[in-house]
Amino acid sequence: MDHNRKLYIETVGCQMNMLDSELVVAALRRHGYELTSDVQEADTVLFNTCSVREHAEHKIYSQLGRLKYSKRRRPKQVIGVLGCMAQKDQELIFQRAPHVDLVVGTGQLSEVPRMIDEARAGSRRAVAVSLSRKEGTRSEVSESFQSYDPLREPAMRPSPFQAFVRIMIGCDKFCTYCVVPMTRGPEQSRPPADIAAEVRVLAEQGVKEITLLGQTVNSYKYTENGSLVRLSELLARIHDTPGIDRIKFVTNYPRDMTDDLLFAVRDLPKVGRYLHVPAQSGSNDVLKIMKRGYTVEQYLEMHDRIREVMRDCAVSSDFIVGHPGETEAEFEKSIDLVRRCRFKNSFIFKYSPRPGTKAFDNYPDDIPEDVKRRRNNVLLDIQNAISEEDNASFIGREVEVLVEGPSKSSRKADEEPSANGPIQLVGRTPCDRIVVFDGNPRLAGTLTNVAVFDCTQTTLIGSIVTREVQHGSGSLLPILA
């Protein structure tokens, strides 16, 4: 076992990657590793990677290039590439960065401690990846993607009070632009009992908010004792875990947004009224090329059902602009969908061709970069205007906030509060709206009420509500935000 080894890990990509990094670090802690934020002093340098967009891969290869000289000075330093890019590129990583020691795919992360030890002992260029979708039966491929969940490392979380819980891995949707079915393997749901036990452990560690993760999280289903458990039942099962105040889940697939799930979100108080449901395009022709499996009309029917069940539920989305074949008229339909649905926010991406996908093989990347950039900016401006208008409707209202800790501006300013002095804090409402307000940092991890007096496109700005007990509950009318 190594003692006092220094570990640097950098994570790019989605929340699933953040959770993977937490689990890897937890395992390495048991081998005597300490985290460092200085890559220069690290004995082991790991990059947990993303392959969804080309930019994320370029960033990692640039980082690896800079480490070539560090490796010359410190030949015992171990450099590893983990995650989706490792699963997709495999030996190609060694060709582009010969000084890398290990390449470990998403389904083999439990092998990382052993592989680091072997690399430091002199073994070179070790690869641990799962089977490709064509290299075996569904069962064989599934088994090669191990679900690696039991170890937790609080230092790697967004805050000490928030944690991710993986309820499923993989994806079977096979959208033509997406590498996830290849990099994360077949869809597999975890046993409900295992998930509930993990939530209890997190609550004992002081976690107040959990976010359930899945590539298509609302597709969750697991047969237990002869009966099928869906996400709605899973939410009910973990809802009353002592210490947990908030439950969220991402990302949802439009066709799997069933009524029983909507009723669970409505009826379970701890479940946030927030649904992230990517639309990707407002054009049926583009959706068909994307092989998304639904039409705009079906998406709108789903969206209307959400509004019927919960008028105050926030819905956010993803869009890809500049997909192969997207005309200006089809792009305008995405604008129409954003205006019709008035999403809380949308994550907008320029199409990026990904080797190994059907779109890469079958459709030319025929939209010029300047057109992609313009469409991205136009759609983002429209979405931001809607977000600001909707945020403005909260001015004068009171919202319940789970306090996460100092805001980014407070951390940048490195404010040192006095014993009683407030600093700017940040938290989120049950509908996942960001709120900043001044308060004592000791409020972190608690639920508090905040009166909203201003807003930006992305943030509500408020002040903590103080009440005089003898006068009742104050003058502002609380609402669910």
N, C-alpha and C positions, 0 to 999 in steps of 0.2 A: 504494500500500500504506500502511495506517495503521501508525504506530509508537507503541508504549507506550500504546495504548488499554487501558482497564480494562474487563474483562468480568465481569459477575456472572451466574451461571446457577444456577437452582434446579430440581431434578428431583423429581417425585413419581411414584409408581407402581412398576412392576415392574423386574426386572433388565434387561429389554430396553430400557427407558427409560434406565437408568443407562449402558448401553453406547452408546446413541444420543448421550447427552450427551458421553461421552468422545470420540466421533468428531467431533462438532461443535466441541468445544474444540480438538482436534488441528488441525482445518482453520483455525480462527481464530488459533491460535498462529502459523501460517505467515504470517498477515497482520499480525503484530506485536502481537497482543493479549496482555495479562497478566491472569491471574485475580485477582479480589478477592473477599473475603467480605463486603465492605461495599457494600450496594446503593446507598448515597448517593454513593459516589465513582465509581460505574461509568458509563462512557460508553454502554455497551450492556448491557441487562438482558434476559435470556432466561428463559422458563419452559418447561421440557419437561414436558408435561402427560399426565394419565391420564384416561380416560373410563369406566373400569370401574365406578366408584361415584360417586354424586352428591356425596358429601362432598369428594372430591378436586377436583372442578370448582369447588365453592363456595370452596374454599381459594384457588384460583388467581384467581378473579374478585375476591375480597377483596384479594389482593395487588395486582392490577392497579388496583383502586380507590384504594389508598393511593399508587400511583405517579402519579396524575393531577397532584398538586401538585408533585412533583419535576419532571415534564415541563414545567410552566409556568415553573419557575425555570431549567430547562436545556433549551431547545427543541431543541438538537442531540442530546440523549440519544435513543438508539434503543431501543424496547421491542418485543420479539417474543414470540409465543406459538408453540411448536413441539409436534409430537407428535400424540397421539390426539385430544385436544380440538380441536386446530386442524383436523385432517382431518374431524372430525364436525361442528363448529359453523361453520367457515369464516367467512362474512361476518357471522354473528351476533355474533362476538367484537367486531368494530368497532362494532356497534350498542350493545353493553353497555359497551365500553371504547373510546371514540373516539380516545383518545390512543395506542393501539397502532399500531405502524408496519407490522409484518409478521406474517403468519400462514402457517406452514409445516407441512405434513403430514408423516407418518412416512416417506413414500416420496420426499420432495423435500429432505431435509436437506442435500444437497450444494449446494443453492442459497443457503444461509444467508449465507456471506461476501459474495457478490455483492449479495444483497438488502439487507444492512446498509449496504454502501457506497452503494447507490442511495437508501436512506432518508435517510442522512446528507446526501446531495447535494440532497435536497429532494423526492424521490419519496415519495408518501404512500400508505399502505394497500395494500401489495402482498400478493398471495396466491399461494402455490404449493402446490397439493394434487394428489393423485392422483385418477384417475377413480373414480367409485363403481362398485359391482359391476354396476349396470344401465346404465352409460354406454358399454359397449363389449363386445367379445368377451373371453373369459377371457385370451387372449394380450395384447390391448390393455390390459386393466386391469392384468395382471401387469407389463407393461413400464412402466406409470406408477408402480409402486412400486419404486423403485431400491433395490438392496441397497448400503448405503453403509458399507463395512467396512475399506478398506485402512489408513487413518490411525489411529494409536493415541496416546493421551495418558496416560502413567503417573500424572500427578497426580490424575486423576479416578477412580482405581480404589479398591475397598474397602480394599486395602492394596497396597504395592508388589509383593507376592508373589502376588497373586490377580488374575485377569483373566477377563472374559467373552469368549466366542467365539460369535458367531451362526452357526449351521449351517443355519438356514432362517428364512424370514419368512412371515407370513400364516397364515391358518387357513381350512379348508374344513368345519369341523364344524357351524357354524351353530346352536349352542345358543341357545335362544329368548331367554335373558336377557343375552346377551353381545354387545358392540359390536365385538370384535376383528376378525371377518371384514370389517367395514366400515372400521375405522380402520387395519388393517394389510394388507388385500387378500388375494388368493388365496395358497394355500400354495405356496411355492417353496423347494426345497432348493439349497444352494450346492454347487459342485463340490468333491469331496473333496480334490483337489490344492490348491485355494485355501485350504481350511481347514487342511490340514497345513502349508502355507507360513506361514500366520498364526500357528499354534502355535509354529513354529520361531522366528519373530520375537519373540514374547512371551518364549520361553525365553531368548533372547539378551538381553532386557531385564531378566532376573532373576526372571521370574514362575516360581513353583513349583507353583501350582494353577490349573487352568483349569476353568471351568464352561461347558459347551456349552449354548446357549440355543435354544429353539424354543417356539412356543405349544403345540405337541404334539410335543415333541422326538423321541419314539420313533417318530413317523410318518416320520422322515427317510428319503428314498430318492432316489438319483440314478443315472441310467444313464450309465456311463463305459465307453467302448470296447466297447459291446455287452453289458456285464454290469451287473446292478443292485447298487448299493452301499447297504446298509442301515446303521443306526446301529451294529450289532455290528461290522461290518467297518470302519467309520470309527474306532471306538474302538481296534481292533487296529492300525490304520494309524498313529495318532498316539501310541500307548501308549509306544513306545520313544524318543520325542523326548528328547534329552539335556537335562537340567536340570529337566524336568517331573516332580514327585513325586506329584501327585494330579490325578485327572480326575473331574469330576462332570457331571451333565446334568439339566436341568429344562426344562419340566414335562412329565410323561408322561400319555398318554391310555390309559385302562384296556384298551380293546379292541386296542391295538397293542403290548401287553406280550408279545412273542413269546419262545419258549423260547431261541432263538439269542441274544437280547439278555441274558436272565438268565444264560446260560452264560458270555457275555463278561464280565459284571459279576463273576461268581464266579471266572473263570479269569485275569483280567488284574489283577495285583496293585496297579497304580496307580489303578484305577477304584474309587471309593468305594462301599461297600456301603450305599447310601442311595438310595431311590426315592421321589420325590414324585409320588403318583398321586391326583389329586382324585377323590373319590366324589360330592361335592355334596349327596347325599341318601341316606337309607336306605330310601326309599319308592319302589317301582316306579311308582306313579301319578305322583309328583312327577317322577321321572326321565323319564317319558314326556312330561309337559308341558314339561320342560326340553329335550327332544329330545337327550338325552345319548347315545343309541345303544347302551345296555347296560342290563341288569337288575341288581338287587342280587345275584342268584345268580351272574351272570357276573362281577361284581366280586369276589365271595368266591372263586370258582374261580381267578381271577387271583391273588388274595392268597394262597391256599393254595399255588399253584404257586411263588410267590416263596419261601414258607417251606420248601417241599420242596427247592428248589435251594440256598437259603442261609438256614439257621435264624437266623443272626445279622444278617441284613439289616434295616436300619431302614426303615420305611415311614411317610411322612407324607401328610396329606390336606388337602383343602379342603371346607368345607360352607357352603351357603347356607341360612339359616333365614328363615322368613316368606315363602317364595316364594308367589306367588298360588295360592290354593287349598289350601295346606298345612294340614291339620287337626292337632289335637293328637295324634291317633293316628299320623299320618304322621311328625310330629316325633319321637314316641317311637321310631319305627323307626330314625331317625338316631342316637338314643342307643344303641339296640341294636347298630348297626353299629360305632360307636366302641368299645363294650365288647367286641364280638367280635373286632375287628381289633387293638385295643390299639396305635394309631398312636403313633409317636414324638412327634409333635405334630400339631395340626390348626389350620389358619387358618380361622376361623369368621367369616362375614360376614352381616349383615342384608341381605335382598333390597333392591335399589335399582333402581327402574324407569329404564331407559335409552332415551331417544327413539331411534327407528330400529331397535329390536329387535322381534322377533315378540311377545315377552311384553308389551312396552309397548303394542303395537297391539291385541293380542287378549285380554289378561287384565287385569282390574282389580287394582290393588294393594290387596287386600282384607284384609290382615292389619294390625291396629292397631300403631302404633309401640311401645307398651308391651309388646305380646305378642312382637314381634320381639326387643325388648331382653331380655325374660325368657328366651326360648328361647336367645338368644345366650349369656347368662350361665350358664344351666343346662348347656348343652353344653360351654362352655369350662371350667366347674368340673369336670365329669366327665373331660374330656380332661387337664386339669392334674393331677388326682389320679393318673391312669394314668401320665402322664409322670414324676411324682415317684416313683411306685412302681418304674417301670422304671429310672430313674436310680439309685435306691437299690441296685439289684442290682449296680451297678458299684463300690460302696464296698468297698475292700480289693483291688481289681484294678488292674492297670497298663494304661494305654492309650497309644497312639502319637498324638502331637499335632503338627500343623503350626502353629507359633507365628505368629500374625498381628501381634502387637505389644502395646502397653499396652492394658489393658482400659478400658472406658468410665469406670469409677470412677477409675482412675489418671489418665485424661485430664482428667476433671472436677476432680480434686484438683490438677491441674497439678504432679504430683510431679516433682521434679528429683533423679534418682538420683545418688548419688555414683559415683565411678569403678567401685566394685565392689558398690554397694548394690542390692539387688533391688527391683523394683516389681511390682505385680500385672500379669501378662500374660494374654492370652487366646489360645486356639487352638481347633481342632476336631479331632475324631477322624475316622477314615475313614468312620464312619457319621454324620458331621455333627453329633455332639453337641458342645456348647460346653463348654470346660474353662477354668477360671481357676486360676492358680497364681502364686506368687512366683518371679521369676527376673530375670536380667540382660536388659535390653532388646536387647542385641546378639544374643540368641537368635532375634529376629524373622526369619522366613523359613527356619527350620531345622525338622527333625523331631526331637522329643525325647520321652522317655518320662516319663509323669506317673503317680504313684500316687494314686488317688482315695480321699479320706477322708471326704467329705461331699457333699451335693448339695442342689439346690433343684428346683423344678418345671422349670426351664429350663436348669440349669447343673450340671456336675460341678465339684467343688472338690478340688484336689489339690496335691501337691508334687512337684517334679522328683526323679526317681529318680537317685541317685548310687550308683555301683558301685565297689567296690574290685577292681581287676583280678585281684589274686592270689587272691581268693575266688570267682572266676567271675561269674556273672550275677545274683547277688542272690537273695532269697528269694521275691519275688512272681512269680507265674506270668503271663507276658504273654498277653493275649488280644487279638483284634481287636475294637475297640469301635466 
